[in-house]
Amino acid sequence: MTIRRHVFHKLAVSTFLLTIPLHAAYAQDANAVAERFKKALADQGMNFTWTGISGDASSLALEGVSFTPAAQTEPVALGKITFDGITEQDGGYRIETITTEPYSMTEEGLTFDISAATFTGLTLPPEGSTDPVASMVMYEGMEIASISAKMADKTLFSLDSLSFDITPPADGAALEFTGSAEKFTADLTQAEDPQAKKVIEALGYQTISGNFEMAGSWQPSDGRMGLTQYDITVDDAGTLGFTFDLGGYTPAFLKSLQEMQKKMAEQPAGADNSAQGLAMLGLMQQLTFHAANIRFDDDSLTGKVLDYVAKQQNMKPEDIANQAKAIVPFLTAQLNNPELSAEITAAVSKYLDDPQSIEVVAAPPAPVPFALIAAGAMSTPLDLPKTLGVKVKANDGE
């Protein structure tokens, strides 16, 4: 019996001694992953810290996480973050999922809540990577179930099922991205301006709901950035959409921009930022403008606005529309561009007669450097529409 106890005791001690270096190795690997994540974010101008770590090289958890975005000085306390499905990849790491805890913050009576966020397919570049694209932290998907803002238990804004999907650039192909929110709601009854509140009530938009969708691409090799869709739809009102096409948004430009933002954020309150402002303006000159547009597709908003204005003036909606059509030529004459003035007048008249869509398009025949746009805005602003190839059209199908 004594011999057996002695053997079991030795086995237990041996097992304990063998386990110590094993756990130490796991902790070391977990720290290596966490430190690589921290360094990769720091390279993009973001500060990331934690107070505790557990797990191993395949799955780990960080406690007491704080995150300071670029261009900000106040850290955001995120709590616990979990990393799962970690594997080594080309000298770096691939993490299948990163999950945060729900986040809540209350300031001046306003409570802001975000449900747990999940990032999938995140790639950490290897240490010392010289490839500007490979050195960026990229993820393939992100999901947040809900975001809300409340005041005294009254929901002012909520957003449901927010998600983004990204296809990283590979073999010369551009990065592609899409995003959407299944539904958002906003309570407009809390508007402080009495006149605005009166208009909101008259139009029947005390509470609005809708959704948004976006899509685009980025080619790191030449910095071509295109937002092909950014549509915000408000139910029973309409859809407001934006698109743009820019050049020069290279990884080098992005890194310089992040460094500039970080320097500006480090300036003490009240400091003179004029030098940084000029440097930022100089940096923006690297970009070129290819195209942009803004479009509104009506879903009863225009009719409601005409009805409201007509009631205020004891007139008929069609009379208000005719008045607007008559005023437009006088307003646009100030552009000193007869061709554009006539185009705007025709588009507005067509839209008010049959509200479907109205769109402003800027598409110059050749890319325009931002330096030229800035110079034109200061010296000859009335020539900018010609420089940018501005057109206005109404009821034009997609």
C-alpha positions as CSV (number, residue, x, y, z in Angstrom):
1,M,0.0,0.0,0.0
2,T,2.9,2.3,0.9
3,I,4.6,1.5,-2.3
4,R,1.5,2.3,-4.3
5,R,1.1,5.6,-2.6
6,H,4.7,6.4,-3.2
7,V,4.3,5.5,-6.9
8,F,1.1,7.5,-7.3
9,H,2.8,10.5,-5.5
10,K,5.7,10.4,-8.0
11,L,3.4,10.1,-10.9
12,A,1.4,13.1,-9.7
13,V,4.5,15.2,-9.2
14,S,5.8,14.1,-12.6
15,T,2.5,15.1,-14.2
16,F,2.6,18.4,-12.5
17,L,6.2,19.1,-13.6
18,L,5.4,18.1,-17.1
19,T,2.3,20.4,-17.2
20,I,4.2,23.5,-16.0
21,P,6.2,24.0,-19.2
22,L,3.2,23.0,-21.3
23,H,1.0,25.7,-19.8
24,A,3.9,28.2,-20.0
25,A,4.3,27.5,-23.7
26,Y,0.5,28.0,-24.3
27,A,0.6,31.3,-22.4
28,Q,3.6,32.4,-24.4
29,D,1.9,31.5,-27.7
30,A,-1.3,33.3,-26.5
31,N,0.8,36.4,-25.7
32,A,2.5,36.2,-29.1
33,V,-0.9,36.3,-30.9
34,A,-2.2,39.2,-28.7
35,E,1.0,41.2,-29.1
36,R,0.9,40.7,-32.9
37,F,-2.7,41.9,-32.9
38,K,-1.7,45.0,-30.8
39,K,1.2,45.8,-33.0
40,A,-0.9,45.5,-36.2
41,L,-3.5,47.9,-34.8
42,A,-0.7,50.3,-33.7
43,D,0.6,50.3,-37.2
44,Q,-2.8,51.7,-38.2
45,G,-2.8,54.4,-35.6
46,M,-4.9,52.6,-33.0
47,N,-4.0,51.8,-29.4
48,F,-5.1,48.4,-27.9
49,T,-4.4,47.2,-24.3
50,W,-5.6,44.6,-21.9
51,T,-5.1,43.7,-18.2
52,G,-5.2,39.9,-18.4
53,I,-4.9,37.0,-20.9
54,S,-5.8,33.3,-20.8
55,G,-5.9,30.4,-23.3
56,D,-3.4,29.1,-25.8
57,A,-2.3,29.5,-29.4
58,S,-5.6,28.2,-30.8
59,S,-8.1,30.1,-28.5
60,L,-7.5,32.9,-26.1
61,A,-9.4,35.6,-24.1
62,L,-8.3,39.1,-23.3
63,E,-9.7,40.7,-20.1
64,G,-10.0,44.4,-19.4
65,V,-9.5,45.5,-23.0
66,S,-9.3,49.2,-23.9
67,F,-9.2,50.5,-27.4
68,T,-8.3,54.0,-28.6
69,P,-9.3,54.7,-32.2
70,A,-7.1,56.8,-34.4
71,A,-7.6,60.6,-34.0
72,Q,-9.0,60.1,-30.5
73,T,-7.4,60.4,-27.1
74,E,-10.1,58.9,-24.8
75,P,-9.9,55.1,-24.7
76,V,-13.0,52.9,-25.0
77,A,-13.4,50.1,-22.4
78,L,-14.5,47.0,-24.3
79,G,-14.2,44.4,-21.4
80,K,-13.5,40.9,-22.6
81,I,-12.6,39.8,-26.1
82,T,-12.4,36.2,-27.3
83,F,-10.2,34.9,-30.1
84,D,-11.2,31.4,-31.5
85,G,-9.8,29.3,-34.3
86,I,-6.3,30.7,-34.4
87,T,-3.8,29.3,-36.9
88,E,-0.4,30.3,-38.2
89,Q,-0.5,31.6,-41.7
90,D,2.5,32.8,-43.8
91,G,4.4,34.0,-40.8
92,G,1.3,35.7,-39.3
93,Y,-2.0,34.5,-38.0
94,R,-5.5,33.8,-39.1
95,I,-8.3,34.1,-36.6
96,E,-11.6,32.6,-37.5
97,T,-13.7,34.6,-35.0
98,I,-13.2,37.5,-32.6
99,T,-16.1,38.2,-30.3
100,T,-16.6,41.2,-28.0
101,E,-18.9,41.6,-25.0
102,P,-22.0,43.8,-25.2
103,Y,-21.0,47.4,-24.7
104,S,-23.0,50.1,-22.8
105,M,-22.2,53.7,-22.1
106,T,-24.2,56.4,-20.4
107,E,-23.4,60.1,-20.7
108,E,-25.6,63.1,-19.8
109,G,-28.6,60.9,-19.5
110,L,-28.1,59.2,-22.9
111,T,-27.5,55.5,-22.9
112,F,-25.7,53.9,-25.9
113,D,-25.9,50.1,-26.2
114,I,-24.2,47.8,-28.7
115,S,-24.7,44.0,-28.6
116,A,-21.8,41.6,-28.9
117,A,-19.8,42.1,-32.2
118,T,-18.4,39.2,-34.1
119,F,-15.6,39.5,-36.6
120,T,-14.8,36.6,-38.9
121,G,-11.8,35.6,-41.1
122,L,-9.4,38.2,-39.6
123,T,-5.8,38.0,-40.8
124,L,-2.8,39.3,-38.9
125,P,0.2,40.1,-41.0
126,P,3.7,38.7,-40.1
127,E,6.0,40.9,-38.1
128,G,8.0,43.3,-40.3
129,S,5.9,42.8,-43.4
130,T,6.9,45.3,-46.1
131,D,3.8,44.7,-48.2
132,P,1.6,47.7,-47.4
133,V,-1.6,45.8,-48.1
134,A,-0.5,42.6,-46.2
135,S,0.4,44.7,-43.2
136,M,-3.2,45.9,-42.8
137,V,-5.5,44.1,-40.4
138,M,-8.4,42.8,-42.5
139,Y,-11.5,40.8,-41.7
140,E,-13.9,39.0,-44.0
141,G,-17.1,39.6,-42.1
142,M,-18.6,41.6,-39.2
143,E,-22.0,41.3,-37.5
144,I,-23.7,43.3,-34.7
145,A,-27.2,42.3,-33.8
146,S,-28.4,45.6,-32.4
147,I,-27.4,49.2,-31.6
148,S,-29.5,51.6,-29.6
149,A,-29.6,55.0,-28.0
150,K,-32.0,55.7,-25.2
151,M,-33.0,58.6,-23.0
152,A,-34.9,57.9,-19.8
153,D,-35.9,54.4,-21.1
154,K,-37.2,56.0,-24.3
155,T,-35.5,54.6,-27.5
156,L,-34.4,57.5,-29.6
157,F,-32.6,55.3,-32.2
158,S,-32.1,51.7,-32.9
159,L,-30.3,49.6,-35.6
160,D,-30.8,45.9,-36.2
161,S,-28.7,43.3,-38.0
162,L,-25.7,45.4,-39.0
163,S,-23.3,43.5,-41.1
164,F,-20.3,43.9,-43.5
165,D,-18.6,41.5,-45.8
166,I,-15.2,42.0,-47.3
167,T,-13.3,40.1,-50.0
168,P,-9.6,41.0,-49.4
169,P,-7.5,41.9,-52.5
170,A,-5.6,38.9,-54.0
171,D,-3.7,38.2,-57.2
172,G,-4.1,41.8,-58.4
173,A,-7.9,41.8,-57.8
174,A,-9.5,44.7,-56.0
175,L,-10.9,44.5,-52.5
176,E,-14.7,44.4,-52.5
177,F,-17.1,45.2,-49.7
178,T,-20.8,45.2,-49.0
179,G,-22.7,46.3,-45.9
180,S,-26.3,46.6,-44.7
181,A,-28.6,47.2,-41.8
182,E,-31.8,45.2,-41.9
183,K,-33.8,47.9,-40.0
184,F,-33.4,51.2,-38.2
185,T,-35.9,53.3,-36.3
186,A,-35.7,56.9,-35.0
187,D,-38.0,58.8,-32.7
188,L,-38.2,62.4,-34.0
189,T,-40.7,63.6,-31.4
190,Q,-37.7,64.6,-29.2
191,A,-36.7,67.4,-31.7
192,E,-36.0,70.5,-29.6
193,D,-36.8,73.1,-32.3
194,P,-40.5,73.9,-32.1
195,Q,-40.8,74.7,-35.8
196,A,-39.1,71.4,-36.8
197,K,-41.3,69.5,-34.4
198,K,-44.4,71.0,-35.9
199,V,-43.3,70.1,-39.4
200,I,-42.5,66.5,-38.3
201,E,-45.9,66.1,-36.8
202,A,-47.6,67.5,-39.9
203,L,-45.8,65.2,-42.2
204,G,-46.5,62.2,-40.0
205,Y,-42.9,61.3,-39.4
206,Q,-42.9,61.2,-35.6
207,T,-41.3,57.8,-35.8
208,I,-39.4,56.7,-38.9
209,S,-38.0,53.3,-39.9
210,G,-36.0,52.0,-42.8
211,N,-32.8,50.3,-43.8
212,F,-29.5,50.9,-45.5
213,E,-27.3,49.1,-48.1
214,M,-23.8,49.9,-49.3
215,A,-21.2,48.3,-51.7
216,G,-17.9,49.3,-53.2
217,S,-14.4,48.3,-54.1
218,W,-10.8,49.4,-53.5
219,Q,-7.8,48.7,-55.7
220,P,-4.6,49.1,-53.5
221,S,-2.2,49.1,-56.5
222,D,-3.5,52.4,-57.9
223,G,-5.6,53.7,-55.0
224,R,-8.9,53.6,-56.9
225,M,-11.7,53.8,-54.4
226,G,-15.3,53.4,-55.5
227,L,-18.5,53.5,-53.5
228,T,-21.0,52.1,-55.9
229,Q,-24.0,52.1,-53.5
230,Y,-24.9,53.9,-50.3
231,D,-28.6,53.9,-50.0
232,I,-30.6,55.1,-47.0
233,T,-34.2,54.2,-47.3
234,V,-36.9,55.7,-45.0
235,D,-40.2,53.8,-45.2
236,D,-43.1,55.9,-46.7
237,A,-40.6,58.7,-47.6
238,G,-38.0,57.7,-50.1
239,T,-34.4,56.6,-50.7
240,L,-31.4,58.9,-50.6
241,G,-28.3,57.4,-52.4
242,F,-24.7,58.5,-52.7
243,T,-21.9,57.1,-54.9
244,F,-18.3,58.3,-55.6
245,D,-15.2,57.3,-57.5
246,L,-11.8,58.6,-56.4
247,G,-8.2,57.9,-57.3
248,G,-5.0,58.1,-55.3
249,Y,-6.3,56.4,-52.1
250,T,-3.2,54.2,-51.9
251,P,-2.0,52.3,-48.8
252,A,0.8,54.9,-48.5
253,F,-1.8,57.7,-48.5
254,L,-3.9,55.9,-45.9
255,K,-0.9,55.4,-43.6
256,S,0.0,59.1,-43.9
257,L,-3.5,60.0,-43.2
258,Q,-3.6,57.8,-40.0
259,E,-0.3,59.3,-38.8
260,M,-1.6,62.8,-39.4
261,Q,-4.8,62.1,-37.5
262,K,-2.8,60.6,-34.6
263,K,-0.6,63.7,-34.4
264,M,-3.6,65.9,-34.3
265,A,-5.3,63.8,-31.6
266,E,-2.1,64.1,-29.5
267,Q,-2.3,67.9,-29.5
268,P,-3.4,69.4,-26.2
269,A,-6.8,71.1,-26.1
270,G,-6.7,74.6,-27.5
271,A,-3.4,74.0,-29.3
272,D,-2.8,75.6,-32.7
273,N,-3.5,72.9,-35.3
274,S,-3.0,75.2,-38.4
275,A,0.2,73.5,-39.4
276,Q,-1.4,70.1,-39.2
277,G,-4.4,71.4,-41.1
278,L,-2.2,72.7,-43.9
279,A,-0.4,69.3,-43.9
280,M,-3.7,67.5,-44.2
281,L,-4.7,69.8,-47.1
282,G,-1.5,69.0,-48.8
283,L,-2.1,65.3,-48.3
284,M,-5.5,65.5,-49.9
285,Q,-3.9,66.9,-53.0
286,Q,-2.8,63.3,-53.8
287,L,-6.4,62.3,-54.6
288,T,-8.2,62.7,-57.9
289,F,-11.9,63.0,-58.5
290,H,-13.4,60.7,-61.1
291,A,-17.2,60.9,-60.4
292,A,-19.9,61.3,-57.8
293,N,-23.7,61.5,-57.6
294,I,-26.5,62.0,-55.2
295,R,-30.0,60.7,-56.0
296,F,-33.4,60.7,-54.3
297,D,-36.1,58.2,-55.2
298,D,-39.4,59.4,-53.9
299,D,-41.9,57.3,-51.9
300,S,-44.5,59.9,-51.0
301,L,-42.3,62.4,-49.2
302,T,-42.6,65.0,-52.0
303,G,-46.4,64.9,-52.1
304,K,-46.6,65.2,-48.3
305,V,-44.3,68.3,-48.3
306,L,-46.3,69.9,-51.1
307,D,-49.5,69.2,-49.1
308,Y,-48.1,70.7,-46.0
309,V,-46.8,73.9,-47.7
310,A,-50.2,74.3,-49.5
311,K,-52.1,74.1,-46.2
312,Q,-49.9,76.7,-44.7
313,Q,-50.6,79.1,-47.5
314,N,-54.3,78.1,-48.2
315,M,-53.4,76.9,-51.7
316,K,-53.5,73.7,-53.7
317,P,-50.4,71.4,-53.9
318,E,-50.2,71.8,-57.7
319,D,-50.1,75.7,-57.2
320,I,-47.2,75.3,-54.8
321,A,-45.4,73.1,-57.4
322,N,-46.0,75.6,-60.1
323,Q,-44.6,78.4,-57.9
324,A,-41.5,76.4,-57.2
325,K,-41.0,75.7,-61.0
326,A,-41.3,79.4,-61.7
327,I,-38.7,80.4,-59.0
328,V,-36.0,77.9,-60.0
329,P,-34.8,79.7,-63.1
330,F,-34.2,82.9,-61.1
331,L,-32.3,81.0,-58.4
332,T,-30.1,79.1,-60.9
333,A,-29.3,82.2,-62.9
334,Q,-26.8,83.0,-60.2
335,L,-24.7,80.1,-61.4
336,N,-23.7,82.0,-64.5
337,N,-24.1,78.8,-66.4
338,P,-27.1,79.0,-68.8
339,E,-26.8,75.4,-69.9
340,L,-26.8,74.0,-66.3
341,S,-29.5,76.5,-65.3
342,A,-31.8,75.2,-68.1
343,E,-31.0,71.6,-67.2
344,I,-31.9,72.2,-63.5
345,T,-35.1,74.0,-64.4
346,A,-36.2,71.2,-66.7
347,A,-35.3,68.5,-64.2
348,V,-37.2,70.1,-61.3
349,S,-40.3,70.8,-63.4
350,K,-40.3,67.2,-64.6
351,Y,-39.9,65.9,-61.0
352,L,-42.6,68.1,-59.5
353,D,-45.0,67.1,-62.2
354,D,-44.4,63.4,-61.5
355,P,-42.2,62.8,-58.4
356,Q,-40.1,59.7,-59.1
357,S,-36.4,60.5,-58.8
358,I,-34.1,63.4,-59.1
359,E,-30.3,63.1,-59.4
360,V,-27.2,65.3,-59.4
361,V,-24.3,63.7,-61.3
362,A,-20.7,65.0,-61.4
363,A,-18.7,63.2,-64.1
364,P,-15.8,65.1,-65.6
365,P,-14.4,63.9,-69.0
366,A,-11.0,63.3,-67.3
367,P,-10.0,62.8,-63.6
368,V,-9.6,66.1,-61.8
369,P,-6.9,66.5,-59.1
370,F,-8.2,67.7,-55.7
371,A,-5.7,70.5,-55.9
372,L,-7.5,71.9,-58.9
373,I,-10.9,71.5,-57.1
374,A,-9.6,73.3,-54.0
375,A,-8.1,76.1,-56.1
376,G,-11.3,76.5,-58.1
377,A,-13.4,76.6,-55.0
378,M,-11.4,79.5,-53.7
379,S,-10.9,81.5,-56.9
380,T,-13.7,80.8,-59.3
381,P,-16.4,78.7,-57.5
382,L,-18.9,79.3,-60.2
383,D,-16.7,77.4,-62.7
384,L,-16.6,74.2,-60.5
385,P,-19.8,72.7,-62.1
386,K,-18.1,72.9,-65.5
387,T,-14.9,71.5,-64.2
388,L,-16.7,68.6,-62.5
389,G,-19.1,68.0,-65.4
390,V,-22.2,68.5,-63.2
391,K,-25.5,67.3,-64.7
392,V,-29.1,67.2,-63.2
393,K,-31.8,64.8,-64.3
394,A,-35.2,63.6,-63.1
395,N,-37.2,60.4,-63.4
396,D,-34.3,58.7,-65.0
397,G,-34.3,54.9,-64.5
398,E,-31.5,53.1,-62.8
